[in-house]
Amino acid sequence: MTLGERLRSLIDEKGIDQKTFAELFNLSPTTVSGYVTNYRTPSDDLKKKFADYFCVSIDYLLGHTDNRNVIDNKTETKPNHNLDISGLPDEAIKQVEDYIEFIKQKYNPDGSIKK
């Protein structure tokens, strides 16, 4: 899907018309029409605002993925070690991760201590 097709679909899903959508972003209806027909391309700043408004990722809006989910910068990308880190500040979590790496250097993959 193109940006225009995605945008048209999201506007329809929201149950509003293009004129109302244009008003929300202080744009002319003609400009929005240009976006949904792929005649015009919104600025990167507007793309971010559109994605936020529809609660989708920019990649979804651009048609790069069918996954609508917004990726949170704090999403856990490392394996979960069943450690309860809730309530810890980012600095403390980093220290725990560093300590785990330090301990891993002490052991072989089979669990024996390195000599």
C-alpha positions, -999 to +999 in steps of 0.1 A: +000+000+000+011+035-007+011+064+019-020+078+001-039+045+003-030+040+039-040+076+048-073+073+030-080+040+048-071+054+082-093+085+077-122+062+067-116+040+097-117+070+120-151+078+106-143+113+094-141+129+060-111+145+044-123+180+051-125+173+088-091+156+087-077+187+070-091+210+096-075+189+124-041+196+109-048+231+097-045+220+061-066+227+031-089+199+018-071+202-015-038+194+002-052+163+019-067+152-014-033+155-029-019+133-001-045+105-005-041+104-043-003+104-040-001+136-059+016+153-030+037+140-001+034+154+034+065+166+052+082+143+077+068+163+105+033+158+092+039+121+087+048+119+124+017+138+134-005+116+112+010+085+127+005+098+162-031+108+155-039+073+141-018+055+168+002+037+141+039+034+133+053+056+106+064+024+088+028+013+088+017+047+075+042+046+047+032+011+037+065-005+047+047-030+071+013-043+079+021-041+116+003-011+130+020-012+163+040+018+174+074+007+187+082+021+221+119+031+225+118+012+258+106-020+243+126-049+257+148-062+229+171-084+250+161-118+264+140-117+295+160-133+324+130-134+347+145-105+367+120-081+383+134-048+372+101-029+376+106+004+394+143+006+386+157+036+368+173+031+335+208+036+350+202+008+375+189-015+347+221-008+327+242-017+358+224-050+362+229-058+325+266-049+327+270-071+358+253-100+340+278-096+311+307-095+335+296-127+352+291-144+318+327-138+310+336-158+341+319-190+328+322-213+298+291-221+277+288-254+295+286-236+329+321-245+341+344-217+354+370-204+329+406-210+339 
